[in-house]
Amino acid sequence: MTTIEEMKAFEANSIWIGSHYRELREKYPDEYVAVWEERVVEHGPEIPAIMESLRGKYPDDYRHIPVEFVNSEDIELILSC
């Protein structure tokens, strides 16, 4: 994969996480999820364990797999300038 392709894949998987967040929240509350090719490929409460698993399963691509925490509660963000 070229750098551009890697960036596009990362972006597509990140967008997938956002558009499926409600489903992810129901299945993986308060866990980290890793998404590759628009599907959850790993999940759990500890990032080091997830990364170790991803390195084994996807040795050439693991650095380009988004991992995001799925919070079980709604979060209010207060932004100020």
Stockholm file with secondary structure:
# STOCKHOLM 1.0

chainA/1-81         MTTIEEMKAFEANSIWIGSHYRELREKYPDEYVAVWEERVVEHGPEIPAIMESLRGKYPDDYRHIPVEFVNSEDIELILSC
#=GR chainA/1-81 SS CCHHHHHHHHHHHHHHHHHTHHHHHHHSTTEEEEESSSSEEEEESCHHHHHHHHHHHCTTTGGGSCEEEECSSCCCCCCCC
#=GC SS_cons        CCHHHHHHHHHHHHHHHHHTHHHHHHHSTTEEEEESSSSEEEEESCHHHHHHHHHHHCTTTGGGSCEEEECSSCCCCCCCC
//
